[in-house]
Amino acid sequence: MPRLHSPTSPRPDMGAPGPAARAREVVYDMVVTTPHTPAQAVRRVRCECMLDRLFYRANSAIDPAQYRAGLRFRGLWARAARQTPLTQSYRPTTGATRGPAGGHDPVTWAVLELNEALSCLSAAQRRAVIATCGMDEPVGLRTRTLRAGLNALDTFWRRAAHATPDA
């Protein structure tokens, strides 16, 4: 039967001792699960994707703004990859706002926002951002291209947040 707690620390035993076990640090984070909803407190492993590994290592390859842009892209990519539910609703949709409360379902909303975000990137930046943030592949020699793409995404989303909608 595995131990739940080691005698030397109050933290739960995460598996075999060694560098890999010590690297799995559990953190508490606030995550926005869907657009236009409040953030929820969650527990997650600190390095759960390639983007986390780039940000949390000792000589961090990306800065906090790039990390936030990469996480936002990763969330959109995951949401856009889900299939649209096959059930049909007979109620009329009201309002012209985007998001789950508006006219589009979350998958369609994510695809639309993802396409807008990808339109501001060059082809090389698009490949690097999709590979690292979306598909969770190692960066390899594309670190400079990835940083430029994440900077462009951060700038795009900051401009979109400050833009006034045409009414």
N, CA and C atoms as an extended XYZ file, in Angstrom:
501
Properties=species:S:1:pos:R:3:atomname:S:1:resname:S:1:resid:I:1 pbc="F F F"
N         0.848       -1.182        0.000 N   MET     1
C         0.000        0.000        0.000 CA  MET     1
C         0.890        1.241        0.000 C   MET     1
N         0.668        2.202       -0.914 N   PRO     2
C         1.533        3.381       -0.976 CA  PRO     2
C         1.300        4.318        0.199 C   PRO     2
N         2.368        4.998        0.569 N   ARG     3
C         2.260        5.989        1.640 CA  ARG     3
C         1.562        7.235        1.119 C   ARG     3
N         0.700        7.811        1.935 N   LEU     4
C         0.063        9.068        1.556 CA  LEU     4
C         0.888       10.247        2.011 C   LEU     4
N         1.590       10.112        3.111 N   HIS     5
C         2.426       11.197        3.620 CA  HIS     5
C         3.786       10.634        3.974 C   HIS     5
N         4.824       11.357        3.623 N   SER     6
C         6.161       10.923        4.025 CA  SER     6
C         6.411       11.422        5.443 C   SER     6
N         7.235       10.748        6.209 N   PRO     7
C         7.456       11.169        7.595 CA  PRO     7
C         8.183       12.505        7.718 C   PRO     7
N         8.885       12.954        6.681 N   THR     8
C         9.654       14.188        6.806 CA  THR     8
C         8.891       15.432        6.372 C   THR     8
N         7.806       15.289        5.589 N   SER     9
C         7.097       16.476        5.128 CA  SER     9
C         5.590       16.246        5.187 C   SER     9
N         4.835       17.296        5.414 N   PRO    10
C         3.375       17.155        5.476 CA  PRO    10
C         2.723       17.042        4.090 C   PRO    10
N         3.499       17.241        3.029 N   ARG    11
C         2.928       17.161        1.681 CA  ARG    11
C         2.643       15.713        1.321 C   ARG    11
N         1.617       15.456        0.518 N   PRO    12
C         1.351       14.084        0.107 CA  PRO    12
C         2.468       13.542       -0.774 C   PRO    12
N         2.675       12.246       -0.707 N   ASP    13
C         3.706       11.589       -1.498 CA  ASP    13
C         3.249       11.551       -2.947 C   ASP    13
N         4.031       12.154       -3.868 N   MET    14
C         3.652       12.248       -5.266 CA  MET    14
C         4.216       11.104       -6.096 C   MET    14
N         4.829       10.107       -5.481 N   GLY    15
C         5.379        9.000       -6.245 CA  GLY    15
C         6.809        8.727       -5.820 C   GLY    15
N         7.588        8.182       -6.745 N   ALA    16
C         8.966        7.815       -6.462 CA  ALA    16
C         9.801        9.057       -6.155 C   ALA    16
N        10.747        8.976       -5.222 N   PRO    17
C        11.595       10.122       -4.951 CA  PRO    17
C        12.554       10.358       -6.112 C   PRO    17
N        12.938       11.573       -6.273 N   GLY    18
C        13.862       11.914       -7.351 CA  GLY    18
C        13.523       13.273       -7.928 C   GLY    18
N        14.288       13.726       -8.916 N   PRO    19
C        14.067       15.055       -9.482 CA  PRO    19
C        12.689       15.221      -10.102 C   PRO    19
N        12.175       14.190      -10.761 N   ALA    20
C        10.862       14.308      -11.394 CA  ALA    20
C         9.761       14.467      -10.355 C   ALA    20
N         9.876       13.756       -9.241 N   ALA    21
C         8.863       13.862       -8.193 CA  ALA    21
C         8.932       15.221       -7.500 C   ALA    21
N        10.142       15.732       -7.290 N   ARG    22
C        10.271       17.039       -6.639 CA  ARG    22
C         9.834       18.173       -7.557 C   ARG    22
N         9.851       17.971       -8.847 N   ALA    23
C         9.477       19.018       -9.794 CA  ALA    23
C         7.968       19.190       -9.906 C   ALA    23
N         7.200       18.207       -9.428 N   ARG    24
C         5.740       18.297       -9.514 CA  ARG    24
C         5.190       19.093       -8.348 C   ARG    24
N         5.231       20.373       -8.427 N   GLU    25
C         4.752       21.230       -7.356 CA  GLU    25
C         3.285       21.583       -7.609 C   GLU    25
N         2.439       21.389       -6.611 N   VAL    26
C         1.023       21.714       -6.734 CA  VAL    26
C         0.823       23.161       -6.305 C   VAL    26
N         0.145       23.949       -7.143 N   VAL    27
C        -0.110       25.357       -6.846 CA  VAL    27
C        -1.610       25.619       -6.885 C   VAL    27
N        -2.010       26.679       -6.206 N   TYR    28
C        -3.398       27.133       -6.235 CA  TYR    28
C        -3.468       28.303       -7.198 C   TYR    28
N        -4.431       28.276       -8.086 N   ASP    29
C        -4.489       29.273       -9.151 CA  ASP    29
C        -5.939       29.696       -9.373 C   ASP    29
N        -6.134       30.865       -9.971 N   MET    30
C        -7.465       31.339      -10.366 CA  MET    30
C        -7.575       31.183      -11.878 C   MET    30
N        -8.579       30.442      -12.357 N   VAL    31
C        -8.721       30.136      -13.770 CA  VAL    31
C       -10.096       30.568      -14.239 C   VAL    31
N       -10.138       31.232      -15.394 N   VAL    32
C       -11.406       31.582      -16.037 CA  VAL    32
C       -11.747       30.436      -16.973 C   VAL    32
N       -12.814       29.698      -16.652 N   THR    33
C       -13.140       28.510      -17.424 CA  THR    33
C       -13.847       28.836      -18.732 C   THR    33
N       -14.741       29.787      -18.717 N   THR    34
C       -15.423       30.224      -19.938 CA  THR    34
C       -15.463       31.733      -19.953 C   THR    34
N       -15.595       32.341      -21.116 N   PRO    35
C       -15.613       33.799      -21.191 CA  PRO    35
C       -16.795       34.393      -20.425 C   PRO    35
N       -16.583       35.562      -19.882 N   HIS    36
C       -17.611       36.332      -19.180 CA  HIS    36
C       -18.109       35.627      -17.921 C   HIS    36
N       -17.271       34.817      -17.284 N   THR    37
C       -17.622       34.190      -16.013 CA  THR    37
C       -16.516       34.507      -15.016 C   THR    37
N       -16.842       34.485      -13.720 N   PRO    38
C       -15.804       34.783      -12.732 CA  PRO    38
C       -14.755       33.684      -12.675 C   PRO    38
N       -13.574       34.053      -12.222 N   ALA    39
C       -12.477       33.098      -12.086 CA  ALA    39
C       -12.771       32.130      -10.945 C   ALA    39
N       -12.320       30.895      -11.104 N   GLN    40
C       -12.523       29.869      -10.082 CA  GLN    40
C       -11.171       29.428       -9.539 C   GLN    40
N       -11.145       29.130       -8.240 N   ALA    41
C        -9.914       28.650       -7.615 CA  ALA    41
C        -9.741       27.169       -7.939 C   ALA    41
N        -8.555       26.796       -8.415 N   VAL    42
C        -8.265       25.405       -8.761 CA  VAL    42
C        -6.900       25.019       -8.217 C   VAL    42
N        -6.669       23.726       -8.045 N   ARG    43
C        -5.352       23.181       -7.731 CA  ARG    43
C        -4.834       22.550       -9.003 C   ARG    43
N        -3.594       22.830       -9.335 N   ARG    44
C        -3.009       22.227      -10.528 CA  ARG    44
C        -1.524       22.015      -10.298 C   ARG    44
N        -0.955       21.146      -11.120 N   VAL    45
C         0.487       20.921      -11.067 CA  VAL    45
C         1.150       22.127      -11.722 C   VAL    45
N         2.190       22.620      -11.113 N   ARG    46
C         2.806       23.854      -11.584 CA  ARG    46
C         3.271       23.763      -13.032 C   ARG    46
N         3.908       22.710      -13.419 N   CYS    47
C         4.379       22.544      -14.797 CA  CYS    47
C         3.569       21.458      -15.481 C   CYS    47
N         2.444       21.825      -16.045 N   GLU    48
C         1.595       20.827      -16.692 CA  GLU    48
C         1.675       20.893      -18.210 C   GLU    48
N         2.370       21.875      -18.752 N   CYS    49
C         2.525       21.954      -20.205 CA  CYS    49
C         3.900       22.560      -20.519 C   CYS    49
N         4.232       22.578      -21.787 N   MET    50
C         5.531       23.092      -22.215 CA  MET    50
C         5.675       24.577      -21.879 C   MET    50
N         4.598       25.316      -21.953 N   LEU    51
C         4.623       26.745      -21.640 CA  LEU    51
C         5.007       26.969      -20.178 C   LEU    51
N         4.465       26.141      -19.271 N   ASP    52
C         4.843       26.233      -17.856 CA  ASP    52
C         6.326       25.955      -17.664 C   ASP    52
N         6.838       24.972      -18.381 N   ARG    53
C         8.258       24.637      -18.250 CA  ARG    53
C         9.142       25.782      -18.713 C   ARG    53
N         8.718       26.488      -19.745 N   LEU    54
C         9.496       27.634      -20.226 CA  LEU    54
C         9.469       28.784      -19.234 C   LEU    54
N         8.332       28.984      -18.566 N   PHE    55
C         8.175       30.134      -17.682 CA  PHE    55
C         8.776       29.891      -16.304 C   PHE    55
N         8.606       28.709      -15.749 N   TYR    56
C         9.005       28.464      -14.370 CA  TYR    56
C        10.435       27.970      -14.205 C   TYR    56
N        11.172       27.752      -15.279 N   ARG    57
C        12.547       27.307      -15.098 CA  ARG    57
C        13.414       28.464      -14.594 C   ARG    57
N        14.609       28.139      -14.103 N   ALA    58
C        15.463       29.136      -13.456 CA  ALA    58
C        15.820       30.281      -14.397 C   ALA    58
N        16.174       29.988      -15.639 N   ASN    59
C        16.464       31.039      -16.615 CA  ASN    59
C        15.259       31.147      -17.556 C   ASN    59
N        14.214       31.740      -17.055 N   SER    60
C        12.930       31.787      -17.754 CA  SER    60
C        13.088       32.305      -19.183 C   SER    60
N        12.514       31.570      -20.135 N   ALA    61
C        12.630       31.943      -21.540 CA  ALA    61
C        11.573       32.954      -21.956 C   ALA    61
N        10.512       33.100      -21.156 N   ILE    62
C         9.443       34.050      -21.502 CA  ILE    62
C         9.099       34.879      -20.273 C   ILE    62
N         8.558       36.075      -20.511 N   ASP    63
C         8.187       36.946      -19.399 CA  ASP    63
C         6.712       36.729      -19.029 C   ASP    63
N         6.223       37.337      -17.927 N   PRO    64
C         4.847       37.090      -17.478 CA  PRO    64
C         3.769       37.461      -18.506 C   PRO    64
N         3.967       38.543      -19.250 N   ALA    65
C         2.966       38.928      -20.259 CA  ALA    65
C         2.896       37.883      -21.379 C   ALA    65
N         4.037       37.379      -21.788 N   GLN    66
C         4.062       36.336      -22.810 CA  GLN    66
C         3.434       35.047      -22.278 C   GLN    66
N         3.682       34.747      -21.014 N   TYR    67
C         3.113       33.549      -20.397 CA  TYR    67
C         1.589       33.642      -20.352 C   TYR    67
N         1.060       34.810      -19.953 N   ARG    68
C        -0.400       34.995      -19.921 CA  ARG    68
C        -1.002       34.852      -21.314 C   ARG    68
N        -0.341       35.429      -22.320 N   ALA    69
C        -0.833       35.311      -23.691 CA  ALA    69
C        -0.809       33.863      -24.153 C   ALA    69
N         0.249       33.125      -23.790 N   GLY    70
C         0.340       31.720      -24.158 CA  GLY    70
C        -0.719       30.870      -23.485 C   GLY    70
N        -1.004       31.144      -22.200 N   LEU    71
C        -2.056       30.408      -21.504 CA  LEU    71
C        -3.432       30.720      -22.082 C   LEU    71
N        -3.648       31.977      -22.459 N   ARG    72
C        -4.931       32.326      -23.074 CA  ARG    72
C        -5.083       31.597      -24.410 C   ARG    72
N        -4.016       31.568      -25.205 N   PHE    73
C        -4.059       30.857      -26.474 CA  PHE    73
C        -4.290       29.361      -26.235 C   PHE    73
N        -3.621       28.809      -25.243 N   ARG    74
C        -3.778       27.378      -24.928 CA  ARG    74
C        -5.219       27.053      -24.543 C   ARG    74
N        -5.846       27.927      -23.750 N   GLY    75
C        -7.245       27.721      -23.373 CA  GLY    75
C        -8.177       27.794      -24.563 C   GLY    75
N        -7.936       28.780      -25.441 N   LEU    76
C        -8.753       28.892      -26.650 CA  LEU    76
C        -8.570       27.680      -27.554 C   LEU    76
N        -7.321       27.220      -27.673 N   TRP    77
C        -7.038       26.064      -28.530 CA  TRP    77
C        -7.766       24.820      -28.003 C   TRP    77
N        -7.710       24.614      -26.695 N   ALA    78
C        -8.379       23.453      -26.106 CA  ALA    78
C        -9.893       23.559      -26.262 C   ALA    78
N       -10.440       24.753      -26.064 N   ARG    79
C       -11.886       24.946      -26.195 CA  ARG    79
C       -12.331       24.781      -27.637 C   ARG    79
N       -11.513       25.253      -28.586 N   ALA    80
C       -11.875       25.148      -30.004 CA  ALA    80
C       -11.769       23.707      -30.500 C   ALA    80
N       -10.948       22.891      -29.842 N   ALA    81
C       -10.784       21.504      -30.279 CA  ALA    81
C       -11.939       20.614      -29.847 C   ALA    81
N       -12.708       21.070      -28.874 N   ARG    82
C       -13.867       20.282      -28.440 CA  ARG    82
C       -14.939       20.324      -29.514 C   ARG    82
N       -15.708       19.269      -29.592 N   GLN    83
C       -16.775       19.240      -30.589 CA  GLN    83
C       -18.002       19.956      -30.070 C   GLN    83
N       -18.749       20.527      -30.992 N   THR    84
C       -19.991       21.201      -30.648 CA  THR    84
C       -21.007       20.149      -30.212 C   THR    84
N       -21.757       20.412      -29.154 N   PRO    85
C       -22.776       19.449      -28.751 CA  PRO    85
C       -23.811       19.250      -29.858 C   PRO    85
N       -24.335       18.042      -29.963 N   LEU    86
C       -25.260       17.721      -31.039 CA  LEU    86
C       -26.714       17.968      -30.676 C   LEU    86
N       -26.981       18.412      -29.467 N   THR    87
C       -28.362       18.692      -29.101 CA  THR    87
C       -28.778       20.029      -29.677 C   THR    87
N       -30.038       20.141      -29.956 N   GLN    88
C       -30.552       21.372      -30.551 CA  GLN    88
C       -31.432       22.086      -29.548 C   GLN    88
N       -31.334       23.372      -29.517 N   SER    89
C       -32.167       24.187      -28.655 CA  SER    89
C       -33.191       24.906      -29.524 C   SER    89
N       -34.445       24.859      -29.111 N   TYR    90
C       -35.493       25.506      -29.893 CA  TYR    90
C       -35.789       26.924      -29.428 C   TYR    90
N       -35.075       27.389      -28.393 N   ARG    91
C       -35.316       28.764      -27.965 CA  ARG    91
C       -34.562       29.708      -28.889 C   ARG    91
N       -35.134       30.852      -29.139 N   PRO    92
C       -34.417       31.817      -29.990 CA  PRO    92
C       -33.258       32.431      -29.213 C   PRO    92
N       -32.144       32.630      -29.892 N   THR    93
C       -31.016       33.299      -29.260 CA  THR    93
C       -31.228       34.795      -29.387 C   THR    93
N       -31.003       35.495      -28.307 N   THR    94
C       -31.196       36.941      -28.310 CA  THR    94
C       -29.878       37.613      -28.028 C   THR    94
N       -29.735       38.789      -28.543 N   GLY    95
C       -28.528       39.560      -28.294 CA  GLY    95
C       -27.482       39.311      -29.350 C   GLY    95
N       -26.615       40.291      -29.510 N   ALA    96
C       -25.567       40.194      -30.524 CA  ALA    96
C       -24.203       39.979      -29.895 C   ALA    96
N       -24.166       39.728      -28.581 N   THR    97
C       -22.874       39.554      -27.929 CA  THR    97
C       -22.326       38.175      -28.203 C   THR    97
N       -20.982       38.069      -28.154 N   ARG    98
C       -20.344       36.775      -28.373 CA  ARG    98
C       -20.039       36.138      -27.038 C   ARG    98
N       -19.980       34.853      -27.033 N   GLY    99
C       -19.710       34.119      -25.809 CA  GLY    99
C       -20.878       33.218      -25.480 C   GLY    99
N       -20.793       32.481      -24.370 N   PRO   100
C       -21.838       31.527      -24.048 CA  PRO   100
C       -23.184       32.171      -23.775 C   PRO   100
N       -23.200       33.421      -23.280 N   ALA   101
C       -24.479       34.056      -22.996 CA  ALA   101
C       -25.081       34.684      -24.239 C   ALA   101
N       -24.322       34.802      -25.294 N   GLY   102
C       -24.792       35.466      -26.501 CA  GLY   102
C       -25.215       34.493      -27.567 C   GLY   102
N       -24.917       34.837      -28.825 N   GLY   103
C       -25.393       34.065      -29.945 CA  GLY   103
C       -24.617       32.815      -30.265 C   GLY   103
N       -23.356       32.688      -29.869 N   HIS   104
C       -22.550       31.537      -30.250 CA  HIS   104
C       -22.329       30.615      -29.062 C   HIS   104
N       -22.151       29.335      -29.342 N   ASP   105
C       -21.761       28.411      -28.283 CA  ASP   105
C       -20.268       28.606      -28.009 C   ASP   105
N       -19.748       28.088      -26.887 N   PRO   106
C       -18.346       28.337      -26.532 CA  PRO   106
C       -17.337       27.839      -27.565 C   PRO   106
N       -17.641       26.746      -28.241 N   VAL   107
C       -16.696       26.216      -29.232 CA  VAL   107
C       -16.586       27.174      -30.413 C   VAL   107
N       -17.717       27.641      -30.922 N   THR   108
C       -17.707       28.581      -32.044 CA  THR   108
C       -17.045       29.889      -31.636 C   THR   108
N       -17.346       30.358      -30.430 N   TRP   109
C       -16.736       31.589      -29.933 CA  TRP   109
C       -15.221       31.438      -29.872 C   TRP   109
N       -14.744       30.282      -29.384 N   ALA   110
C       -13.298       30.065      -29.281 CA  ALA   110
C       -12.644       30.014      -30.657 C   ALA   110
N       -13.298       29.375      -31.621 N   VAL   111
C       -12.746       29.302      -32.978 CA  VAL   111
C       -12.659       30.698      -33.587 C   VAL   111
N       -13.683       31.514      -33.389 N   LEU   112
C       -13.667       32.875      -33.936 CA  LEU   112
C       -12.555       33.709      -33.311 C   LEU   112
N       -12.416       33.643      -31.990 N   GLU   113
C       -11.360       34.430      -31.331 CA  GLU   113
C        -9.973       33.903      -31.695 C   GLU   113
N        -9.860       32.585      -31.840 N   LEU   114
C        -8.584       31.989      -32.233 CA  LEU   114
C        -8.184       32.441      -33.637 C   LEU   114
N        -9.118       32.474      -34.557 N   ASN   115
C        -8.816       32.937      -35.913 CA  ASN   115
C        -8.410       34.405      -35.931 C   ASN   115
N        -9.072       35.238      -35.119 N   GLU   116
C        -8.687       36.651      -35.030 CA  GLU   116
C        -7.269       36.788      -34.473 C   GLU   116
N        -6.959       35.996      -33.448 N   ALA   117
C        -5.630       36.077      -32.831 CA  ALA   117
C        -4.554       35.583      -33.793 C   ALA   117
N        -4.819       34.506      -34.513 N   LEU   118
C        -3.823       33.970      -35.441 CA  LEU   118
C        -3.592       34.887      -36.635 C   LEU   118
N        -4.558       35.738      -36.941 N   SER   119
C        -4.401       36.637      -38.090 CA  SER   119
C        -3.331       37.701      -37.850 C   SER   119
N        -2.966       37.956      -36.585 N   CYS   120
C        -1.956       38.981      -36.302 CA  CYS   120
C        -0.537       38.408      -36.290 C   CYS   120
N        -0.374       37.111      -36.529 N   LEU   121
C         0.937       36.468      -36.484 CA  LEU   121
C         1.452       36.164      -37.880 C   LEU   121
N         2.780       36.132      -38.006 N   SER   122
C         3.379       35.679      -39.262 CA  SER   122
C         3.266       34.158      -39.331 C   SER   122
N         3.597       33.576      -40.467 N   ALA   123
C         3.477       32.118      -40.625 CA  ALA   123
C         4.407       31.377      -39.667 C   ALA   123
N         5.640       31.853      -39.509 N   ALA   124
C         6.585       31.190      -38.605 CA  ALA   124
C         6.130       31.321      -37.150 C   ALA   124
N         5.643       32.512      -36.766 N   GLN   125
C         5.140       32.713      -35.410 CA  GLN   125
C         3.924       31.838      -35.154 C   GLN   125
N         3.051       31.732      -36.145 N   ARG   126
C         1.854       30.898      -36.020 CA  ARG   126
C         2.252       29.438      -35.769 C   ARG   126
N         3.221       28.942      -36.532 N   ARG   127
C         3.673       27.558      -36.348 CA  ARG   127
C         4.264       27.350      -34.949 C   ARG   127
N         5.083       28.288      -34.489 N   ALA   128
C         5.721       28.151      -33.175 CA  ALA   128
C         4.702       28.222      -32.043 C   ALA   128
N         3.753       29.148      -32.122 N   VAL   129
C         2.750       29.304      -31.062 CA  VAL   129
C         1.818       28.099      -31.033 C   VAL   129
N         1.368       27.634      -32.188 N   ILE   130
C         0.474       26.471      -32.222 CA  ILE   130
C         1.198       25.235      -31.717 C   ILE   130
N         2.449       25.041      -32.130 N   ALA   131
C         3.192       23.850      -31.708 CA  ALA   131
C         3.438       23.856      -30.203 C   ALA   131
N         3.866       24.987      -29.649 N   THR   132
C         4.240       25.027      -28.235 CA  THR   132
C         3.035       25.193      -27.323 C   THR   132
N         2.174       26.161      -27.603 N   CYS   133
C         1.047       26.442      -26.712 CA  CYS   133
C        -0.144       25.525      -26.980 C   CYS   133
N        -0.428       25.260      -28.234 N   GLY   134
C        -1.592       24.456      -28.563 CA  GLY   134
C        -1.340       22.968      -28.512 C   GLY   134
N        -0.259       22.520      -29.156 N   MET   135
C         0.013       21.086      -29.265 CA  MET   135
C         0.985       20.577      -28.202 C   MET   135
N         1.518       21.466      -27.368 N   ASP   136
C         2.401       21.119      -26.247 CA  ASP   136
C         3.668       20.403      -26.707 C   ASP   136
N         4.260       20.884      -27.788 N   GLU   137
C         5.504       20.320      -28.300 CA  GLU   137
C         6.686       21.110      -27.747 C   GLU   137
N         7.872       20.511      -27.675 N   PRO   138
C         9.053       21.261      -27.230 CA  PRO   138
C         9.372       22.405      -28.188 C   PRO   138
N         9.939       23.460      -27.643 N   VAL   139
C        10.228       24.644      -28.440 CA  VAL   139
C        11.333       24.387      -29.452 C   VAL   139
N        12.357       23.694      -29.039 N   GLY   140
C        13.488       23.452      -29.923 CA  GLY   140
C        14.239       24.744      -30.193 C   GLY   140
N        14.487       25.045      -31.448 N   LEU   141
C        15.224       26.249      -31.828 CA  LEU   141
C        14.310       27.425      -32.156 C   LEU   141
N        13.040       27.322      -31.803 N   ARG   142
C        12.076       28.368      -32.147 CA  ARG   142
C        11.780       29.324      -30.998 C   ARG   142
N        12.634       29.429      -29.999 N   THR   143
C        12.340       30.247      -28.825 CA  THR   143
C        12.157       31.711      -29.189 C   THR   143
N        13.028       32.258      -30.012 N   ARG   144
C        12.924       33.669      -30.405 CA  ARG   144
C        11.632       33.914      -31.190 C   ARG   144
N        11.290       33.002      -32.082 N   THR   145
C        10.055       33.133      -32.862 CA  THR   145
C         8.838       33.008      -31.957 C   THR   145
N         8.886       32.093      -30.987 N   LEU   146
C         7.782       31.931      -30.042 CA  LEU   146
C         7.592       33.191      -29.217 C   LEU   146
N         8.688       33.766      -28.724 N   ARG   147
C         8.576       34.998      -27.930 CA  ARG   147
C         7.974       36.138      -28.745 C   ARG   147
N         8.389       36.266      -30.009 N   ALA   148
C         7.833       37.316      -30.870 CA  ALA   148
C         6.342       37.081      -31.100 C   ALA   148
N         5.945       35.835      -31.299 N   GLY   149
C         4.534       35.528      -31.492 CA  GLY   149
C         3.715       35.790      -30.246 C   GLY   149
N         4.236       35.429      -29.077 N   LEU   150
C         3.509       35.693      -27.835 CA  LEU   150
C         3.424       37.188      -27.544 C   LEU   150
N         4.472       37.941      -27.901 N   ASN   151
C         4.392       39.406      -27.769 CA  ASN   151
C         3.297       39.967      -28.666 C   ASN   151
N         3.213       39.473      -29.893 N   ALA   152
C         2.178       39.938      -30.816 CA  ALA   152
C         0.784       39.591      -30.301 C   ALA   152
N         0.613       38.393      -29.731 N   LEU   153
C        -0.688       38.016      -29.173 CA  LEU   153
C        -1.040       38.875      -27.969 C   LEU   153
N        -0.060       39.147      -27.105 N   ASP   154
C        -0.314       39.992      -25.942 CA  ASP   154
C        -0.739       41.392      -26.379 C   ASP   154
N        -0.043       41.946      -27.353 N   THR   155
C        -0.400       43.273      -27.873 CA  THR   155
C        -1.793       43.251      -28.502 C   THR   155
N        -2.089       42.208      -29.262 N   PHE   156
C        -3.402       42.089      -29.914 CA  PHE   156
C        -4.525       42.048      -28.873 C   PHE   156
N        -4.369       41.226      -27.814 N   TRP   157
C        -5.428       41.108      -26.817 CA  TRP   157
C        -5.526       42.341      -25.933 C   TRP   157
N        -4.418       43.046      -25.681 N   ARG   158
C        -4.505       44.297      -24.921 CA  ARG   158
C        -5.228       45.355      -25.732 C   ARG   158
N        -4.959       45.428      -27.032 N   ARG   159
C        -5.669       46.391      -27.886 CA  ARG   159
C        -7.159       46.046      -27.969 C   ARG   159
N        -7.450       44.761      -28.078 N   ALA   160
C        -8.858       44.337      -28.163 CA  ALA   160
C        -9.608       44.645      -26.863 C   ALA   160
N        -8.924       44.569      -25.724 N   ALA   161
C        -9.569       44.857      -24.445 CA  ALA   161
C        -9.850       46.341      -24.285 C   ALA   161
N        -8.992       47.193      -24.873 N   HIS   162
C        -9.175       48.631      -24.742 CA  HIS   162
C        -9.989       49.245      -25.881 C   HIS   162
N       -10.252       48.475      -26.910 N   ALA   163
C       -11.017       48.993      -28.048 CA  ALA   163
C       -12.482       49.142      -27.647 C   ALA   163
N       -13.083       50.187      -28.116 N   THR   164
C       -14.498       50.400      -27.853 CA  THR   164
C       -15.312       49.746      -28.967 C   THR   164
N       -16.320       48.971      -28.591 N   PRO   165
C       -17.143       48.324      -29.632 CA  PRO   165
C       -17.980       49.372      -30.375 C   PRO   165
N       -18.119       49.147      -31.674 N   ASP   166
C       -18.928       50.058      -32.485 CA  ASP   166
C       -20.398       49.743      -32.245 C   ASP   166
N       -21.131       50.742      -31.793 N   ALA   167
C       -22.552       50.513      -31.502 CA  ALA   167
C       -23.415       51.411      -32.331 C   ALA   167
